[in-house]
Amino acid sequence: MEIINNGLGENQNGGYDRIDRWNEEKTNNLSEHYREILNLLGDDADREGLIETPGRVAKAMQFLTQGYGTDPHDILRSAMFHEDYSEMVIVKDIELFSMCEHHMLPFIGKAHVAYIPDGRITGLSKIARVVEAYARRLQVQERLTVQIRDCIQETLQPMGVAVVIEALHLCMVMRGVQKQHSVTTTSAFTGAFLRSDKTREEFIHLIGSNLR
């Protein structure tokens, strides 16, 4: 049984509403485990402040990993159009929230995505949704960067794709080396962005420019 609360669908204003999706059976099973974890950590899962916490965490984790139930290729195909346009299309500063698969702590940042169409374009919001679909899984930043690139390349078959992600990893900030201001940057390119230094440099310049 799937319960939907609040919506992650497109609204009448062209934006997206938040959707919390969770499975009742899975929520109950996860809650039992989180309850045990709280007790193992030395707290009392039966005290007032924690009694509802296992259920909340179970639902939150399903929301944070809901990308497993989404096919990003289908997102692009749902709004794919033939268009005689062959210049660079860039969607920059896409907010990104994901979970490090090594420590299950968040990493937070921005994705910058570009492609050069070869007869086919997609709705601009779909690029952001592809980023979201892959980010809402247990991830490493390197894989996330490549998955976004490959999805766009395979589905739209453009002349080239470029993806740059900049993110702050809480596993570095809160534990480990505890470096609070370190930002990790990853990049992945195909086609024209690989073959042409000029094209790649134009992309890097544009995502670093304040165009607002």
KETOR-705746 format. One line per 8 residues: their letters; for each residue x, y, z of N, C-alpha, C. Coordinates in steps of 0.001 Angstrom, whole numbers. Layout:
A	X Y Z X Y Z X Y Z | ...
END
This chain:
MEIINNGL	853 -1202 0 0 0 0 880 1240 0 | 687 2090 -983 1487 3318 -1062 649 4488 -567 | 1269 5267 302 607 6464 827 1316 7673 269 | 568 8601 -292 1167 9804 -847 679 11002 -40 | 1642 11767 408 1319 12946 1216 2010 14160 634 | 1299 15135 297 1811 16414 -212 2175 16434 -1688 | 2312 15733 -2539 2624 15735 -3917 4035 16030 -4363 | 4814 15246 -5231 6031 15713 -5954 5654 15742 -7428
GENQNGGY	4511 16232 -7766 4114 16339 -9146 4120 17785 -9564 | 3955 18002 -10861 4008 19366 -11366 2710 20060 -10997 | 2811 21288 -10474 1605 22006 -10101 1189 22971 -11202 | 97 23678 -10984 -466 24541 -12025 430 25721 -12369 | 1345 26058 -11474 2254 27178 -11724 3544 26751 -12408 | 3638 25472 -12772 4827 24985 -13462 5939 24564 -12525 | 5719 24679 -11210 6720 24250 -10246 6420 22841 -9779 | 7131 22419 -8744 6926 21077 -8229 6615 21129 -6747
DRIDRWNE	5592 20380 -6375 5236 20255 -4981 5956 19046 -4397 | 6236 19120 -3122 6883 18000 -2464 5923 16830 -2337 | 6454 15637 -2594 5672 14416 -2398 6423 13526 -1417 | 5783 13115 -360 6336 12092 512 5674 10777 137 | 6473 9803 -280 5938 8490 -615 6502 7476 366 | 5644 6661 937 6167 5592 1764 5231 4398 1698 | 5818 3256 1928 5105 1998 1933 4837 1612 3385 | 3594 1283 3706 3209 1050 5096 3970 -120 5712
EKTNNLSE	4062 -1232 4979 4767 -2401 5505 6250 -2094 5714 | 6851 -1416 4725 8261 -1058 4840 8483 -90 6000 | 7554 849 6177 7673 1804 7284 7665 1086 8621 | 6781 123 8777 6705 -619 10035 7988 -1413 10290 | 8519 -2062 9239 9743 -2846 9395 10934 -1960 9731 | 11049 -838 9006 12148 80 9281 12047 665 10681 | 10833 980 11095 10631 1572 12424 11141 652 13527 | 10905 -651 13370 11382 -1610 14371 12905 -1577 14464
HYREILNL	13561 -1486 13329 15025 -1445 13319 15553 -143 13918 | 14916 971 13565 15367 2254 14108 15134 2322 15626 | 14085 1696 16069 13833 1639 17514 14973 900 18215 | 15385 -213 17620 16487 -984 18201 17788 -179 18163 | 18012 547 17075 19221 1365 16954 19275 2414 18058 | 18148 3077 18320 18116 4094 19379 18502 3503 20735 | 17988 2314 21002 18328 1667 22269 19799 1254 22304 | 20319 753 21187 21723 349 21123 22667 1538 21285
LGDDADRE	22215 2713 20859 23039 3914 21007 23056 4425 22442 | 22214 3852 23290 22243 4223 24701 21094 5086 25147 | 20157 5362 24254 18996 6170 24643 17818 5246 24917 | 16705 5836 25247 15493 5079 25562 14434 5398 24516 | 14186 4432 23643 13236 4650 22551 11811 4831 23044 | 11563 4547 24315 10212 4690 24876 9982 6037 25548 | 11036 6865 25630 10802 8158 26276 10028 9084 25337 | 9412 10099 25925 8449 10932 25198 9025 11526 23909
GLIETPGR	10247 12042 23976 10811 12711 22811 11174 11791 21670 | 11300 10489 21940 11745 9545 20917 10670 8548 20489 | 9549 8523 21168 8580 7453 20931 8071 7420 19477 | 7972 8585 18834 7522 8631 17441 8686 8727 16458 | 9903 8815 16963 11063 9010 16096 11301 7862 15112 | 11226 6597 15524 11466 5522 14551 10566 5609 13316 | 9313 5912 13513 8391 6040 12388 8724 7229 11506 | 9098 8339 12144 9458 9533 11369 10701 9271 10517
VAKAMQFL	11694 8630 11127 12930 8356 10396 12667 7377 9255 | 11837 6388 9495 11504 5411 8450 10878 6095 7236 | 9981 7032 7478 9348 7764 6378 10338 8716 5716 | 11166 9379 6540 12150 10311 5986 13141 9598 5068 | 13599 8418 5473 14567 7692 4655 13958 7229 3337 | 12686 6899 3350 12023 6523 2100 11912 7723 1165 | 11670 8897 1741 11627 10113 927 12999 10425 350 | 14034 10322 1195 15387 10671 766 15968 9692 -248
TQGYGTDP	15377 8507 -355 15864 7509 -1320 14802 7155 -2356 | 13836 8040 -2572 12743 7714 -3489 13180 7644 -4948 | 14417 8052 -5235 14913 7956 -6608 15010 6539 -7126 | 15075 5555 -6226 15125 4156 -6669 13868 3764 -7429 | 12773 4439 -7159 11517 4103 -7823 11234 4931 -9055 | 12245 5660 -9556 12058 6546 -10703 13043 6192 -11806 | 12573 6162 -13041 13456 5965 -14195 13748 7335 -14810 | 14965 7871 -14634 15282 9208 -15154 15156 9309 -16679
HDILRSAM	15374 8204 -17386 15209 8231 -18846 13766 8561 -19213 | 12815 7990 -18452 11405 8270 -18710 11072 9734 -18454 | 11748 10344 -17490 11522 11767 -17217 11839 12593 -18460 | 12974 12324 -19093 13351 13067 -20301 12414 12750 -21457 | 12064 11473 -21608 11195 11081 -22731 9797 11670 -22607 | 9382 12024 -21384 8033 12555 -21187 7874 13955 -21771 | 8983 14628 -22069 8905 15982 -22645 10050 16155 -23633 | 10050 15336 -24680 11108 15372 -25686 10518 15878 -27004
FHEDYSEM	11184 16865 -27592 10637 17536 -28767 11698 17653 -29859 | 11247 17624 -31096 12140 17886 -32225 12270 19397 -32403 | 13507 19864 -32457 13762 21296 -32590 15087 21499 -33306 | 15085 22424 -34274 16304 22730 -35037 17136 23743 -34266 | 17768 23281 -33211 18595 24134 -32365 19851 23353 -32016 | 21005 23957 -32229 22254 23220 -32035 23289 24011 -31233 | 22803 24946 -30413 23698 25679 -29521 23594 25099 -28115 | 24497 25489 -27272 24563 24941 -25918 23339 25330 -25093
VIVKDIEL	22769 24360 -24403 21685 24582 -23448 22237 24272 -22060 | 22155 25234 -21162 22723 25065 -19819 21644 25283 -18765 | 21557 24350 -17831 20745 24533 -16631 21737 24524 -15473 | 21934 25666 -14834 22957 25792 -13797 22337 25974 -12424 | 23160 25740 -11413 22756 25952 -10019 21535 25126 -9630 | 21500 23862 -10060 20420 22962 -9651 20720 22473 -8235 | 19876 22825 -7288 20104 22399 -5906 20085 20883 -5813 | 20998 20368 -5008 21195 18923 -4953 21352 18478 -3503
FSMCEHHM	20589 17463 -3118 20677 16865 -1789 20752 15362 -1968 | 21801 14747 -1463 21938 13308 -1605 22497 12718 -317 | 22623 11379 -292 23108 10670 892 24342 9863 510 | 25439 10112 1213 26666 9366 1003 26433 7894 1359 | 26772 6990 462 26514 5583 733 27503 4984 1739 | 28595 5671 2013 29594 5140 2933 29221 5368 4398 | 28611 6524 4692 28266 6846 6080 26785 7180 6253 | 26047 7213 5152 24632 7596 5172 24437 8967 5822
LPFIGKAH	25356 9881 5491 25230 11281 5865 25025 12098 4585 | 24375 13246 4686 24055 14017 3484 25277 14653 2824 | 25192 14840 1505 26038 15823 839 25133 16745 48 | 25498 18026 65 24619 19099 -395 25393 19992 -1347 | 24780 20362 -2458 25493 21235 -3383 24656 21645 -4570 | 25344 21842 -5694 24691 22284 -6924 25236 21498 -8103 | 24348 21260 -9055 24735 20621 -10314 24559 21622 -11447 | 25491 21601 -12378 25424 22423 -13583 25447 21462 -14771
VAYIPDGR	24426 21547 -15614 24268 20577 -16696 24094 21305 -18022 | 24800 20823 -19037 24661 21400 -20380 24603 20281 -21414 | 23912 20558 -22508 23969 19649 -23647 23830 20461 -24927 | 24312 19900 -26021 24208 20527 -27336 23277 19666 -28170 | 22051 20128 -28424 21046 19296 -29106 21461 18905 -30527 | 20987 17761 -30921 21165 17287 -32295 19797 16896 -32837 | 18887 17879 -32845 17545 17647 -33376 16490 17381 -32320 | 16930 17133 -31071 15967 16854 -30009 16328 17636 -28755
ITGLSKIA	15294 18220 -28130 15468 18914 -26857 14486 18319 -25850 | 14664 18705 -24593 13728 18280 -23554 13326 19487 -22733 | 12237 19368 -21994 11814 20451 -21122 12899 20764 -20101 | 13152 22038 -19848 14259 22426 -18975 14088 21870 -17571 | 12866 21827 -17074 12647 21309 -15720 12983 19827 -15627 | 12962 19133 -16768 13247 17699 -16751 14716 17434 -16431 | 15589 18357 -16802 17005 18205 -16465 17168 18208 -14947 | 16501 19147 -14290 16558 19212 -12827 15962 17965 -12198
RVVEAYAR	14928 17429 -12796 14296 16223 -12251 15184 15000 -12416 | 15965 14950 -13483 16922 13848 -13653 17966 13901 -12539 | 18463 15101 -12261 19415 15274 -11161 18790 14781 -9859 | 17560 15173 -9608 16857 14784 -8383 16684 13273 -8296 | 16318 12647 -9414 16058 11201 -9403 17297 10400 -9039 | 18444 10815 -9547 19676 10104 -9204 20200 10492 -7823 | 19980 11742 -7430 20472 12197 -6134 19723 11546 -4980 | 18432 11244 -5178 17630 10655 -4105 17865 9142 -4019
RLQVQERL	19122 8778 -3930 19552 7399 -3730 20802 7448 -2862 | 21220 6308 -2343 22523 6267 -1692 23567 6405 -2792 | 24489 7363 -2642 25324 7753 -3762 26763 8017 -3342 | 27615 8089 -4350 28892 8789 -4269 28845 9860 -5353 | 29490 10971 -5120 29369 12096 -6045 29889 11755 -7431 | 30942 10958 -7486 31523 10608 -8784 30511 9836 -9648 | 29850 8837 -9043 28867 8060 -9793 27674 8919 -10194 | 27220 9759 -9274 26084 10632 -9556 26350 11498 -10781
TVQIRDCI	27543 12055 -10870 27920 12911 -12003 27825 12157 -13310 | 28355 10945 -13334 28370 10135 -14556 26962 9659 -14922 | 26157 9296 -13925 24797 8831 -14211 23963 9912 -14885 | 24071 11145 -14399 23324 12249 -15015 23782 12436 -16459 | 25094 12456 -16662 25641 12612 -18021 25133 11516 -18947 | 25251 10261 -18511 24905 9137 -19383 23419 9101 -19702 | 22583 9456 -18734 21133 9455 -18963 20763 10429 -20077 | 21326 11637 -20020 21021 12649 -21038 21580 12233 -22392
QETLQPMG	22801 11700 -22397 23419 11281 -23653 22633 10142 -24303 | 22260 9144 -23521 21554 7981 -24063 20145 8315 -24541 | 19470 9224 -23847 18064 9501 -24159 17910 10530 -25277 | 18621 11634 -25175 18489 12703 -26174 19433 12535 -27348 | 20521 11780 -27151 21555 11597 -28165 22018 12939 -28746 | 22438 13845 -27879 22903 15160 -28334 24332 15087 -28853 | 24852 16218 -29308 26227 16273 -29792 27231 16266 -28646 | 26758 16515 -27428 27629 16458 -26262 26878 16815 -25002
VAVVIEAL	27388 16311 -23872 26803 16587 -22560 27932 16963 -21606 | 27656 17914 -20732 28615 18311 -19706 27894 18404 -18365 | 28501 17838 -17340 27935 17889 -15996 29046 18237 -15016 | 28807 19233 -14175 29707 19572 -13079 28888 19627 -11801 | 29396 18969 -10756 28735 19002 -9451 29720 19519 -8419 | 29241 20465 -7603 30010 20986 -6469 29205 20678 -5212 | 29841 20005 -4235 29074 19595 -3060 29911 19611 -1787 | 29208 19866 -689 29778 19813 653 29317 18511 1292
HLCMVMRG	30274 17701 1751 29966 16382 2303 30011 16430 3822 | 28883 16140 4461 28836 16208 5914 29662 15109 6567 | 30001 14054 5824 30883 13042 6405 32292 13595 6593 | 32647 14650 5844 33931 15330 6049 33816 16455 7063 | 32628 17036 7171 32429 18182 8064 32202 17723 9505 | 31383 16673 9697 30952 16265 11028 31846 15207 11663 | 32555 14439 10817 33398 13372 11339 34663 13314 10480 | 35482 12293 10658 36680 12169 9837 37620 13349 10036
VQKQHSVT	37983 13996 8937 38936 15107 9016 38296 16393 9533 | 36963 16469 9541 36217 17611 10084 36668 18943 9466 | 36731 18971 8148 37080 20192 7424 35783 20838 6948 | 35417 21955 7556 34076 22493 7394 33843 23245 6091 | 34886 23641 5396 34687 24473 4209 35204 23813 2931 | 35476 22524 2980 35976 21841 1788 34812 21475 870 | 34960 21777 -407 33945 21485 -1415 34546 20547 -2450 | 33808 19506 -2786 34263 18533 -3781 33624 18859 -5131
TTSAFTGA	34443 18913 -6177 33956 19188 -7529 34239 17985 -8418 | 33221 17531 -9127 33377 16440 -10089 32815 16883 -11435 | 33326 16302 -12506 32853 16656 -13842 32825 15423 -14736 | 31960 15467 -15739 31865 14387 -16720 31399 14992 -18039 | 32039 14582 -19146 31757 15170 -20459 31619 14074 -21511 | 30867 14391 -22562 30814 13542 -23746 30886 14419 -24996 | 31142 13779 -26118 31033 14431 -27424 31818 15702 -27581 | 31118 16764 -27981 31753 18039 -28298 32493 18623 -27105
FLRSDKTR	32032 18339 -25902 32699 18868 -24717 34040 18172 -24463 | 34180 16965 -24982 35458 16257 -24884 36396 16655 -26014 | 35837 16795 -27216 36678 17025 -28394 37176 18454 -28501 | 36395 19412 -27992 36716 20817 -28202 37031 21526 -26892 | 38267 21967 -26747 38634 22746 -25557 37820 24028 -25481 | 37546 24637 -26641 36803 25894 -26674 35381 25707 -26140 | 34720 24628 -26553 33356 24361 -26088 33334 24104 -24588 | 34282 23309 -24130 34354 23001 -22706 34643 24258 -21884
EEFIHLIG	35548 25090 -22367 35893 26322 -21654 34717 27297 -21633 | 33932 27327 -22712 32746 28189 -22728 31755 27751 -21653 | 31565 26449 -21535 30669 25921 -20502 31163 26292 -19107 | 32436 26059 -18830 33003 26367 -17522 32873 27861 -17222 | 33103 28692 -18231 32976 30144 -18047 31534 30529 -17726 | 30583 29954 -18437 29182 30321 -18254 28629 29864 -16904 | 29027 28691 -16431 28494 28259 -15138 29139 29034 -13992 | 30285 29663 -14279 30929 30468 -13252 30546 31935 -13299
SNLR	29770 32318 -14308 29378 33719 -14476 28085 34017 -13752 | 27969 35222 -13258 26724 35675 -12641 25846 36277 -13730 | 24947 35441 -14277 24128 35862 -15427 22811 36473 -14996 | 22552 36532 -13692 21242 37018 -13243 21186 38547 -13366
END
